[in-house]
Amino acid sequence: MIDTVGLGAGVPSAHHHEALTGAVGHAETEREKLLRAEPEPGQEGTPRDAAP
């Protein structure tokens, strides 16, 4: 996959590096939101940070 998208082809341009860094940062933020929204065992359907 790395070869297919060209990540093994050397140093990306500044524009592509910035775009990739931004996408990874956004993905990490969204992943954290999803992990916080996982219900506790026995509390299915209730997000962890929801008001009681």
C-alpha positions as a Markdown table, in Angstrom:
| # | Residue | x | y | z |
|---|---|---|---|---|
| 1 | Met | 0.0 | 0.0 | 0.0 |
| 2 | Ile | 2.9 | 2.4 | 0.8 |
| 3 | Asp | 4.3 | 1.9 | -2.7 |
| 4 | Thr | 0.8 | 2.4 | -4.3 |
| 5 | Val | 0.3 | 5.8 | -2.7 |
| 6 | Gly | 3.9 | 6.8 | -3.2 |
| 7 | Leu | 5.0 | 7.2 | 0.4 |
| 8 | Gly | 8.1 | 5.2 | -0.3 |
| 9 | Ala | 9.1 | 7.5 | -3.2 |
| 10 | Gly | 11.3 | 9.9 | -1.2 |
| 11 | Val | 10.5 | 13.2 | 0.5 |
| 12 | Pro | 7.1 | 14.7 | -0.2 |
| 13 | Ser | 6.7 | 18.3 | -1.2 |
| 14 | Ala | 5.9 | 20.7 | 1.6 |
| 15 | His | 2.3 | 21.0 | 0.5 |
| 16 | His | 1.8 | 17.2 | 0.5 |
| 17 | His | 3.6 | 16.8 | 3.8 |
| 18 | Glu | 1.3 | 19.5 | 5.4 |
| 19 | Ala | -1.8 | 17.8 | 3.9 |
| 20 | Leu | -0.7 | 14.4 | 5.2 |
| 21 | Thr | 0.1 | 15.8 | 8.7 |
| 22 | Gly | -3.2 | 17.6 | 8.8 |
| 23 | Ala | -5.1 | 14.4 | 7.8 |
| 24 | Val | -3.4 | 12.3 | 10.4 |
| 25 | Gly | -4.1 | 14.9 | 13.1 |
| 26 | His | -7.7 | 15.0 | 12.1 |
| 27 | Ala | -8.0 | 11.2 | 12.1 |
| 28 | Glu | -6.4 | 11.1 | 15.6 |
| 29 | Thr | -8.9 | 13.7 | 16.9 |
| 30 | Glu | -11.8 | 11.8 | 15.5 |
| 31 | Arg | -10.5 | 8.5 | 16.9 |
| 32 | Glu | -10.3 | 10.0 | 20.3 |
| 33 | Lys | -13.9 | 11.2 | 20.1 |
| 34 | Leu | -15.0 | 7.7 | 19.1 |
| 35 | Leu | -13.1 | 6.1 | 21.9 |
| 36 | Arg | -14.6 | 8.5 | 24.5 |
| 37 | Ala | -18.1 | 7.6 | 23.1 |
| 38 | Glu | -17.7 | 3.9 | 23.7 |
| 39 | Pro | -20.2 | 2.7 | 26.3 |
| 40 | Glu | -18.9 | 1.2 | 29.6 |
| 41 | Pro | -19.7 | -2.5 | 30.0 |
| 42 | Gly | -23.3 | -2.7 | 31.1 |
| 43 | Gln | -24.1 | 0.8 | 29.9 |
| 44 | Glu | -24.7 | 0.1 | 26.2 |
| 45 | Gly | -26.0 | 3.1 | 24.3 |
| 46 | Thr | -24.8 | 5.6 | 26.9 |
| 47 | Pro | -21.7 | 7.6 | 26.0 |
| 48 | Arg | -19.1 | 7.8 | 28.7 |
| 49 | Asp | -19.1 | 11.6 | 28.8 |
| 50 | Ala | -22.9 | 12.0 | 28.7 |
| 51 | Ala | -24.7 | 13.7 | 31.6 |
| 52 | Pro | -26.3 | 11.3 | 34.1 |
